[in-house]
């Protein structure tokens, strides 16, 4: 129920942006970010493991992870079972997290859609496909994205949805799924430049929106809060754009 209310509110904000002619329906960017869960790594325990002895200090038990192989396949958080162990990149610390994803329209950097999923290895691409399907109409669109989306399956699925994948090429130890048929067009370079603005959205949501460290547990509540934060970002952005337009006409 809460998720439905948040989605309805977000849809009203998007409709307002469209009514003010502030949102394109042709050129978009997809991206995702990790949202640190409201759960400690101490709560990440083996699902079918042997019962543990009562800790000496229940409020702050001592836990030794040394030599223990821990993964989402065998472990789960006792505090927030929906949270998944994930890391931002190679060499980074793994944390219990969710994957917060946005579909940004490229004209004014407004959020056109959002999707929150468990932080699996394919969460960003899965969310992108869901959001691409939500784009109204059957006209062709472009979808900018970073190297994490440069896979054959994602590129093929985007094209099946009449979306031209303006994905950054990833040549690290592999062949890119994006070739000269896409990169030779001027629109590809524009999408690659515009897609970087999505970091402004994530930065605002995590700082002003207070979602750098989550205070809610469970996929539904986290999705609810992320949706409201994205709607709030749009409202601030719409106000600033409308003020700038009015000032230019004065």
N, C-alpha and C positions, 0 to 999 in steps of 0.2 A: 504493500500500500504506500509506504513512504517513498519507495523508488518511483512509483507511478506519479505521485504528486511532484516530485523533483523533476521528472521528465516533462510533465505538463508545463511547469513553470519555465523550464529551459526552452521548450518549444515556443512559448509565448514571447520570450525574449528574442529568439531567432526570427519569429514572424515580425516583430517590431523593427528589427534591423533590415529585413527585406522590404518592409513598407516604406522605410526611409531611404531605400535604394543604396544601402551600405554593404550589401553582401552579394557577391557574384555566385553564379551557379555553374561555372565552367572549370575553374582552376582551383585546386585544393592541395593541401599537404596533410600527410598522416605522420604521427609520431607518438611515442609512448615514453613514460618515465616511471621509475620505481617509487612507490610510496611506502615509506618505512612503517611497518605494522606496529600496533600498540601491543607488543608482545616481546618478551625477552628471549634470547637464545637459550637460556636455561630451561625454558618451557618446551623446547624442541626435543622431544623424546621418542625413542623407538616405540612404534605402535604395538608390536607383539613381543616386546621385551619382557624380561623377568621383573617381578615386582621389586620396587626399590625399598630399602630400609628408610625409616623416617629420618629426615635430616636433623642435625643437632640444632640448627637455627631455621625453623620453617619459613620465617619472613625473608631470609636471604641465604638460601642453601648454597653450600659449596659444590660446584659441579666441575668435574675434570673431563674435558673432551679429548685429551691427548690420545692419539692413536685410534680414535673411534671414527669409523666411516659413517657420515651422516648424509642422507639424501631425502628428497621429498617422497621417494618411493617407499622408504622404510620408516620414516619419522614424521611426526606431526606436532604442532604446538598444542599444548594442553590449554593455553590461554586463548588462542585464536586459531582454531583448526583450518580456517580458510586461507590463512597466510602461508606463503611458500618461501623457502629459502632461495634467495637470488642475489646476484652481484651485478654491479653496473658494468664491469668489464674485467679483463684479465688482470690479475694482481690486486683487485679490489676486495674489500671485506664483504663476505656474504652476510645478508641480513634477512630477517623475515619481512616479506614485502607483498604488495599488490602492484599490478600493472595498470597505471592510469593512462588512457589514450585519448587523443583528440583528433578531429578532422577540422582543419583550419582552412577557411577560404582565403585565397592569396591576395585579394584586392586590399582589404583593410585589416587583415590579421584577426578576424573574428572567429569564434569557435562555432562551427556548423553542427558538430555532433560530438558525443563523448561515449566512451565504453571503458568500463573497469572490469578486469578479469584477474584470476589468480596469476601470479607471476611465474608462468611456465616459460620454457625456452622459445615457444612459438606465440606467446601472448600478443606481442605487438602486431605480428602479421595476421593473426586470427581476428584481432580487434579491427584492423584496417579493412579486412574483407567485409566484416559486419557493417562498418560505417559506410563503405563504398556502396553497399546494397541499399543503404538508407537514403542515398542522394535521389531526390525526386526527379521524375522525368526519365526519358530514354535517350537523351542527347549525349554525345561524346564529351568526356571530361578529361582533364589531366590530373594526375596524382603525383606530387613531389614526395620524396622520402629519402632517408639516408641509407647507408650501405647495408644496414641490418635487413633491409627489405629486398636486397638483390639476390633472390633465389628464383630458380626456374618455375617452381610451383606458384609463387606469388605473382610473378610477372605474367604468367599464362592466365591465371585467374582474373587478374586486373583487366587484361585484354578481353577476356570473355564477357566482362561487365561493361564493355565499351569505355573503359578507362585507359588512357595512355599512361603507362608507368614511367614517370620522370624520376627514376630511382638512381641515386648515386652509384657509380660503378665500383664494385669490390673485386680487385684483381689479386688479392692476397691469397696465394697458394691455390687459385682456382680461376676459372673463366667466368667473366661477368655474363649475366643473363640479358644485359642491356648492350646493344651494339650500335653501330653507326646509323642504322635506320631511325633511331631515336635521338642520339646525341647530336646529329648534324643539324637539327632544327633549332632555330633561335629560341623557341619556347622552352626547350630543355634547359638552357642556361638561365633563363628567367626563373623557372621553377626551382632550380638549385639555389639561386640567390634568395628567393622569397621564402623557401622552406625554413631557413634559419630563424625566421621570426617566431616560429613556434616555441622557441626557448623562452621568449618573453611571457607567453601564456603560462608555461610550467613554473617560471620564476615567480610570477604573481600569485599563482595558486598555492605555491609552497610557502611564500613569505606572508603576503597580505592575507591570503586565504587560509593560512595556518595549517597547511597539510604537509609540511616537511616531515613532521613526526605525527602519525595518526593518533587520534584520541578516541576512535571508535573501533569496534571489532566486528568482524563478519563482513562478507562480500556485499550484502545488501546495504548495510549502514555506510560502509566506505563508499560504495557507488552513489548513494544518496548525497553524501557530503561533497564528493567530487563534482557531481552534477550541479549542485547549488553554487559551488565555488566557480565553476565555469560560467554559469549564468551571471554571477556577480561580476566576473571579469568582463563579460560582454556588455553589461549595463554601464560600467565605467568607460569602456572603450567607445560605446555608442554616444555617451554624453560628450566625451572629448572630441569625437569626430563631428558631431552636430554643432558644437561650439566653434570649431575651426571653420566649418562650412559657412556658418552664419557670419563669422568675422570676415571671411573672404568676400561675402556678398555686400557687406556694409560699406 
